[in-house]
Amino acid sequence: MEQKKEELKVQTMEKELEELRRDFFKFMEFCVPPKEVRDEIAKNLYTIPLSLLKIMRTLLDYEIKVLEERIKETEKKPKSKRIKIE
């Protein structure tokens, strides 16, 4: 009879583990969004660096444009003026 009790305990532990596993997966299904939503999130996470790089490129292009305009302004101005003496 002692062996039967041990076997019963082992079986109940296995059943309890299975129930815990099912409960865990039910909880995970509640927390984890559907596959389509996960794919969209992953896609957005991959595009974040691209967006940041585009922002940086735009800022660099603007700064380059400003510097080029400053250089053109300095080239147009004469360094010295000639004064006509009568």
DSSP file (Angstrom, degrees, kcal/mol; ACC not computed):
  #  RESIDUE AA STRUCTURE BP1 BP2  ACC     N-H-->O    O-->H-N    N-H-->O    O-->H-N    TCO  KAPPA ALPHA  PHI   PSI    X-CA   Y-CA   Z-CA
    1    1 A M     >        0   0    0      0, 0.0     4,-1.8     0, 0.0     5,-0.2   0.000 360.0 360.0 360.0 -29.2    0.0    0.0    0.0
    2    2 A E  H  >  +     0   0    0      1,-0.2     4,-1.9     2,-0.2     5,-0.2   0.883 360.0  53.1 -64.1 -37.1    2.9    2.3    0.6
    3    3 A Q  H  > S+     0   0    0      1,-0.2     4,-2.4     2,-0.2    -1,-0.2   0.892 106.0  53.3 -66.1 -38.3    3.9    2.1   -3.0
    4    4 A K  H  > S+     0   0    0      1,-0.2     4,-2.3     2,-0.2    -1,-0.2   0.895 107.4  51.2 -64.5 -39.3    0.4    3.0   -4.2
    5    5 A K  H  X S+     0   0    0     -4,-1.8     4,-2.2     2,-0.2    -1,-0.2   0.912 110.5  48.9 -64.2 -42.2    0.4    6.2   -2.0
    6    6 A E  H  X S+     0   0    0     -4,-1.9     4,-2.2     1,-0.2    -2,-0.2   0.912 111.1  49.9 -63.7 -42.3    3.8    7.2   -3.5
    7    7 A E  H  X S+     0   0    0     -4,-2.4     4,-2.3     1,-0.2    -1,-0.2   0.900 109.6  51.4 -63.7 -39.5    2.5    6.7   -7.0
    8    8 A L  H  X S+     0   0    0     -4,-2.3     4,-2.5     1,-0.2    -1,-0.2   0.903 108.7  51.2 -64.3 -40.1   -0.6    8.7   -6.3
    9    9 A K  H  X S+     0   0    0     -4,-2.2     4,-2.2     1,-0.2    -1,-0.2   0.906 109.8  49.5 -64.1 -40.9    1.5   11.5   -5.0
   10   10 A V  H  X S+     0   0    0     -4,-2.2     4,-2.3     2,-0.2    -1,-0.2   0.918 111.5  49.0 -64.6 -43.0    3.7   11.5   -8.0
   11   11 A Q  H  X S+     0   0    0     -4,-2.3     4,-2.5     1,-0.2    -2,-0.2   0.912 110.7  49.6 -64.3 -42.0    0.7   11.6  -10.3
   12   12 A T  H  X S+     0   0    0     -4,-2.5     4,-2.7     1,-0.2    -1,-0.2   0.886 109.6  52.1 -66.4 -35.8   -0.9   14.4   -8.4
   13   13 A M  H  X S+     0   0    0     -4,-2.2     4,-2.6     2,-0.2    -1,-0.2   0.910 109.8  49.3 -64.0 -41.2    2.3   16.4   -8.6
   14   14 A E  H  X S+     0   0    0     -4,-2.3     4,-2.3     2,-0.2    -2,-0.2   0.916 112.2  48.2 -63.8 -41.7    2.4   15.8  -12.4
   15   15 A K  H  X S+     0   0    0     -4,-2.5     4,-2.6     2,-0.2    -2,-0.2   0.911 111.1  50.4 -64.4 -41.6   -1.2   16.9  -12.7
   16   16 A E  H  X S+     0   0    0     -4,-2.7     4,-2.8     1,-0.2    -2,-0.2   0.907 109.7  50.9 -63.2 -40.5   -0.5   20.0  -10.6
   17   17 A L  H  X S+     0   0    0     -4,-2.6     4,-2.5     2,-0.2    -1,-0.2   0.909 110.3  49.4 -62.3 -41.5    2.4   20.8  -12.7
   18   18 A E  H  X S+     0   0    0     -4,-2.3     4,-2.6     2,-0.2    -2,-0.2   0.911 111.6  48.7 -63.7 -42.0    0.3   20.5  -15.8
   19   19 A E  H  X S+     0   0    0     -4,-2.6     4,-2.7     2,-0.2    -2,-0.2   0.914 111.7  49.3 -64.6 -41.8   -2.4   22.8  -14.3
   20   20 A L  H  X S+     0   0    0     -4,-2.8     4,-2.5     2,-0.2    -2,-0.2   0.904 110.8  50.8 -61.8 -41.0    0.3   25.3  -13.3
   21   21 A R  H  X S+     0   0    0     -4,-2.5     4,-2.5     2,-0.2    -2,-0.2   0.924 110.9  48.0 -62.6 -44.8    1.7   25.2  -16.9
   22   22 A R  H  X S+     0   0    0     -4,-2.6     4,-2.4     1,-0.2    -2,-0.2   0.926 112.3  49.2 -62.1 -44.3   -1.8   25.7  -18.3
   23   23 A D  H  X S+     0   0    0     -4,-2.7     4,-2.4     1,-0.2    -1,-0.2   0.905 110.4  51.4 -61.5 -41.0   -2.4   28.6  -16.0
   24   24 A F  H  X S+     0   0    0     -4,-2.5     4,-2.6     1,-0.2    -1,-0.2   0.929 110.6  47.3 -62.1 -45.4    0.9   30.2  -16.9
   25   25 A F  H  X S+     0   0    0     -4,-2.5     4,-2.4     2,-0.2    -1,-0.2   0.867 110.3  52.8 -67.3 -34.6    0.2   30.0  -20.6
   26   26 A K  H  X S+     0   0    0     -4,-2.4     4,-1.6     2,-0.2    -1,-0.2   0.917 110.9  47.7 -63.6 -41.6   -3.3   31.5  -20.1
   27   27 A F  H  X S+     0   0    0     -4,-2.4     4,-1.9     1,-0.2    -2,-0.2   0.916 111.4  50.1 -63.9 -42.8   -1.7   34.3  -18.2
   28   28 A M  H  X S+     0   0    0     -4,-2.6     4,-3.1     1,-0.2    -2,-0.2   0.876 106.8  54.7 -65.2 -37.4    0.9   34.8  -21.0
   29   29 A E  H  < S+     0   0    0     -4,-2.4    -1,-0.2     1,-0.2    -2,-0.2   0.870 108.7  49.9 -62.2 -35.5   -1.8   34.8  -23.6
   30   30 A F  H  < S+     0   0    0     -4,-1.6    -2,-0.2    -5,-0.2    -1,-0.2   0.887 117.8  38.6 -69.0 -39.0   -3.4   37.6  -21.7
   31   31 A C  H  < S+     0   0    0     -4,-1.9    -2,-0.2    -5,-0.1    -3,-0.2   0.840 105.4  70.5 -82.5 -35.1   -0.2   39.6  -21.4
   32   32 A V  S  < S-     0   0    0     -4,-3.1     3,-0.1    -5,-0.2     6,-0.0  -0.722  80.8-132.3 -90.1 127.9    1.3   38.9  -24.9
   33   33 A P        -     0   0    0      0, 0.0    -2,-0.1     0, 0.0     5,-0.1  -0.197  37.8 -76.7 -71.4 168.9   -0.5   40.6  -27.8
   34   34 A P     >  -     0   0    0      0, 0.0     4,-2.3     0, 0.0     3,-0.2  -0.125  47.2-102.4 -61.6 164.3   -1.5   38.8  -31.0
   35   35 A K  H  > S+     0   0    0      1,-0.2     4,-2.7     2,-0.2     5,-0.2   0.862 120.1  55.2 -59.8 -39.6    1.2   38.0  -33.6
   36   36 A E  H  > S+     0   0    0      1,-0.2     4,-2.1     2,-0.2    -1,-0.2   0.909 110.0  46.3 -61.9 -41.4    0.1   40.8  -35.9
   37   37 A V  H  > S+     0   0    0     -3,-0.2     4,-2.4     2,-0.2    -2,-0.2   0.912 111.9  50.8 -68.5 -41.6    0.5   43.4  -33.1
   38   38 A R  H  X S+     0   0    0     -4,-2.3     4,-2.6     1,-0.2    -2,-0.2   0.907 109.9  50.7 -61.3 -41.2    3.9   41.9  -32.1
   39   39 A D  H  X S+     0   0    0     -4,-2.7     4,-2.5     2,-0.2    -1,-0.2   0.907 110.4  49.0 -63.4 -41.1    5.1   42.1  -35.8
   40   40 A E  H  X S+     0   0    0     -4,-2.1     4,-2.3     2,-0.2    -2,-0.2   0.901 111.4  49.5 -65.5 -40.4    4.0   45.7  -36.0
   41   41 A I  H  X S+     0   0    0     -4,-2.4     4,-2.4     2,-0.2    -2,-0.2   0.926 111.4  48.9 -63.4 -44.8    5.8   46.6  -32.8
   42   42 A A  H  X S+     0   0    0     -4,-2.6     4,-2.0     1,-0.2    -2,-0.2   0.911 110.5  51.2 -62.0 -41.9    9.0   44.8  -34.0
   43   43 A K  H  X S+     0   0    0     -4,-2.5     4,-1.5     1,-0.2    -1,-0.2   0.917 111.0  48.1 -61.4 -43.3    8.7   46.7  -37.3
   44   44 A N  H  X S+     0   0    0     -4,-2.3     4,-1.0     1,-0.2    -1,-0.2   0.877 109.3  53.2 -66.0 -37.1    8.4   50.0  -35.5
   45   45 A L  H  < S+     0   0    0     -4,-2.4     3,-0.3     1,-0.2    -1,-0.2   0.866 109.3  49.2 -66.0 -34.6   11.3   49.2  -33.2
   46   46 A Y  H  X S+     0   0    0     -4,-2.0     4,-0.5     1,-0.2    -1,-0.2   0.807 109.7  51.8 -73.4 -27.9   13.5   48.5  -36.3
   47   47 A T  H  X S+     0   0    0     -4,-1.5     4,-2.4     1,-0.2    -1,-0.2   0.626  88.3  82.2 -85.5 -11.6   12.5   51.8  -37.9
   48   48 A I  H  X S+     0   0    0     -4,-1.0     4,-2.5    -3,-0.3     5,-0.2   0.944  92.3  47.0 -58.5 -50.0   13.3   53.9  -34.9
   49   49 A P  H  > S+     0   0    0      0, 0.0     4,-2.5     0, 0.0    -1,-0.2   0.892 111.2  53.1 -60.5 -36.2   17.1   54.1  -35.7
   50   50 A L  H  X S+     0   0    0     -4,-0.5     4,-2.2     2,-0.2    -2,-0.2   0.927 109.7  47.7 -62.6 -44.2   16.2   54.9  -39.3
   51   51 A S  H  X S+     0   0    0     -4,-2.4     4,-2.2     1,-0.2    -1,-0.2   0.917 111.6  50.2 -63.4 -42.8   14.0   57.8  -38.2
   52   52 A L  H  X S+     0   0    0     -4,-2.5     4,-2.4     1,-0.2    -1,-0.2   0.905 110.3  49.9 -63.0 -40.6   16.7   59.1  -35.9
   53   53 A L  H  X S+     0   0    0     -4,-2.5     4,-2.5     1,-0.2    -1,-0.2   0.883 109.2  51.7 -65.9 -37.3   19.3   58.9  -38.6
   54   54 A K  H  X S+     0   0    0     -4,-2.2     4,-2.3     2,-0.2    -1,-0.2   0.895 109.4  50.6 -65.1 -38.9   17.0   60.8  -41.0
   55   55 A I  H  X S+     0   0    0     -4,-2.2     4,-2.4     2,-0.2    -2,-0.2   0.934 111.3  48.0 -62.7 -45.5   16.5   63.5  -38.3
   56   56 A M  H  X S+     0   0    0     -4,-2.4     4,-2.5     1,-0.2    -2,-0.2   0.901 110.6  51.4 -62.6 -40.6   20.3   63.8  -37.9
   57   57 A R  H  X S+     0   0    0     -4,-2.5     4,-2.8     2,-0.2    -1,-0.2   0.909 109.5  50.2 -63.4 -41.3   20.8   64.0  -41.6
   58   58 A T  H  X S+     0   0    0     -4,-2.3     4,-2.2     2,-0.2    -2,-0.2   0.922 111.6  47.9 -62.6 -44.1   18.2   66.8  -41.9
   59   59 A L  H  X S+     0   0    0     -4,-2.4     4,-2.4     2,-0.2    -2,-0.2   0.905 112.7  48.9 -63.6 -40.9   19.9   68.7  -39.1
   60   60 A L  H  X S+     0   0    0     -4,-2.5     4,-2.6     2,-0.2    -2,-0.2   0.914 109.6  51.7 -64.3 -43.0   23.3   68.3  -40.7
   61   61 A D  H  X S+     0   0    0     -4,-2.8     4,-2.2     1,-0.2    -1,-0.2   0.903 110.4  49.4 -60.1 -40.6   22.0   69.4  -44.1
   62   62 A Y  H  X S+     0   0    0     -4,-2.2     4,-2.4     2,-0.2    -2,-0.2   0.939 111.4  47.8 -64.2 -46.9   20.6   72.5  -42.5
   63   63 A E  H  X S+     0   0    0     -4,-2.4     4,-2.4     1,-0.2    -2,-0.2   0.889 111.5  51.2 -62.7 -39.0   23.9   73.3  -40.7
   64   64 A I  H  X S+     0   0    0     -4,-2.6     4,-2.5     2,-0.2    -1,-0.2   0.912 109.6  50.4 -63.5 -42.6   25.8   72.8  -43.9
   65   65 A K  H  X S+     0   0    0     -4,-2.2     4,-2.2    -5,-0.2    -2,-0.2   0.922 110.6  49.1 -62.0 -44.4   23.5   75.1  -45.8
   66   66 A V  H  X S+     0   0    0     -4,-2.4     4,-2.1     1,-0.2    -2,-0.2   0.922 112.4  47.9 -62.4 -44.2   23.9   77.8  -43.1
   67   67 A L  H  X S+     0   0    0     -4,-2.4     4,-2.2     1,-0.2    -1,-0.2   0.897 110.1  51.8 -65.1 -39.9   27.7   77.5  -43.2
   68   68 A E  H  X S+     0   0    0     -4,-2.5     4,-2.3     1,-0.2    -1,-0.2   0.896 109.2  50.9 -63.0 -39.5   27.7   77.7  -47.0
   69   69 A E  H  X S+     0   0    0     -4,-2.2     4,-2.2     2,-0.2    -1,-0.2   0.899 109.3  50.6 -65.1 -39.8   25.6   80.8  -47.0
   70   70 A R  H  X S+     0   0    0     -4,-2.1     4,-2.0     2,-0.2    -2,-0.2   0.903 110.0  50.1 -63.7 -40.3   28.0   82.4  -44.5
   71   71 A I  H  X S+     0   0    0     -4,-2.2     4,-1.8     1,-0.2    -2,-0.2   0.919 110.2  49.9 -64.8 -43.1   31.0   81.6  -46.7
   72   72 A K  H  X S+     0   0    0     -4,-2.3     4,-1.7     1,-0.2    -1,-0.2   0.887 109.1  52.9 -62.9 -39.0   29.3   83.1  -49.7
   73   73 A E  H  X S+     0   0    0     -4,-2.2     4,-1.4     1,-0.2    -1,-0.2   0.903 109.6  47.8 -63.6 -40.8   28.5   86.3  -47.8
   74   74 A T  H  < S+     0   0    0     -4,-2.0    -1,-0.2     1,-0.2    -2,-0.2   0.837 110.2  52.6 -71.1 -30.3   32.1   86.6  -46.7
   75   75 A E  H  < S+     0   0    0     -4,-1.8    -1,-0.2     1,-0.2    -2,-0.2   0.834 107.0  52.9 -72.7 -31.8   33.3   86.1  -50.3
   76   76 A K  H  < S+     0   0    0     -4,-1.7    -2,-0.2    -5,-0.2    -1,-0.2   0.845  91.5  84.7 -73.4 -34.4   31.0   88.8  -51.7
   77   77 A K  S  < S-     0   0    0     -4,-1.4     2,-0.1    -5,-0.2     3,-0.0  -0.509  83.8-124.3 -72.8 130.8   32.2   91.5  -49.4
   78   78 A P        -     0   0    0      0, 0.0     3,-0.1     0, 0.0    -1,-0.1  -0.473   9.8-137.9 -72.1 148.0   35.3   93.3  -50.6
   79   79 A K  S    S+     0   0    0      1,-0.2     2,-0.3    -2,-0.1    -2,-0.0   0.862  83.5  13.1 -76.1 -36.0   38.2   93.2  -48.1
   80   80 A S  S    S-     0   0    0     -3,-0.0     2,-0.4     2,-0.0    -1,-0.2  -0.985  71.3-134.0-140.5 152.2   39.1   96.8  -48.7
   81   81 A K        -     0   0    0     -2,-0.3     2,-0.5    -3,-0.1     0, 0.0  -0.836  16.8-132.7-106.5 142.9   37.5   99.8  -50.4
   82   82 A R        -     0   0    0     -2,-0.4     2,-0.5     2,-0.0    -2,-0.0  -0.808  17.5-153.1 -93.6 130.8   39.3  102.1  -52.7
   83   83 A I        -     0   0    0     -2,-0.5     2,-0.5     2,-0.0    -2,-0.0  -0.888  11.8-133.1-105.4 130.4   38.8  105.7  -52.1
   84   84 A K        -     0   0    0     -2,-0.5     2,-0.5     2,-0.0    -2,-0.0  -0.691  19.4-160.0 -83.5 128.2   39.1  108.2  -55.0
   85   85 A I              0   0    0     -2,-0.5    -2,-0.0     1,-0.1    -1,-0.0  -0.923 360.0 360.0-110.2 131.8   41.2  111.2  -54.2
   86   86 A E              0   0    0     -2,-0.5    -1,-0.1     0, 0.0    -2,-0.0   0.436 360.0 360.0 -98.3 360.0   40.8  114.3  -56.3
